[in-house]
Amino acid sequence: MDTRFNLFDNETGTKFSKRFANAGMVIHQSSLPRATQELVSLRASQINGCGWCIDAHTKEAAAAGESAVRLNLVAAWRESTVFTDAEQAALALAEEGTRLADAHDGVSDETWARVRKHYDDDQIAALVSLVALINAANRLAVIVHQRGGSYEPGMFEAALN
C-alpha cells in the first residue's frame, strides 16, 4: 500500500498541519503528564489501526524514557500491572472516547468518575482534547495511507517551524 497523498507537499495541507500541530502544543504544554499523553495517543492509534501514529507515539514515548515493557503492554493494559490507577483511567477514557459507536452513552459514568478522581480540571480538559485530537490525526493518516516506520522523535516539534 503506497501513500495516496502527502499532506505536507500541499499548501493547504501544510497550513492545516501546522495549525493542527499548534493545537497539540497546548496539550503538550499542559500539566497532563507527558507519559500519559503518549500512552493515550498510542492506545487510540492502536484501536484505529494508524501505523504512522503508533510509530510516532511509541518512538516519542521511548525517547522520553518510557520503558519497552509499558509500551508493549498498552494494548493489554487491563491485564497488566505496570500502569498506575490514573493511567488506567486515562486509557479507559481513550478507549471509550475512540469507540463512541460501541456504547450509546459514549464514555461511561464509571470511567468519567475514575478520570475525575485522578485529574484536575486543566488535566481533564487536556485529556479530552487529546483524545479528540489523536482520533482526528489517526483519521488523517489512515485516509491517505501514511504508513508507519519512518518517524523520528522530534518531528512533531519540527513541524511547527
ABEGO torsion letter per residue (X at the ends): XBBABBAAABAAAAAAAAAAAAAAAAAAABABBAAAAAAAAAAAAAAAGBAAAAAAAAAAAAAAGBBAAAAAAAAAAAABAABBAAAAAAAAAAAAAABAAABAAEBBAAAAAAAAAABBAAAAAAAAAAAAAAAAAAAAAAAAGBBBGABBBGAAAAAAX
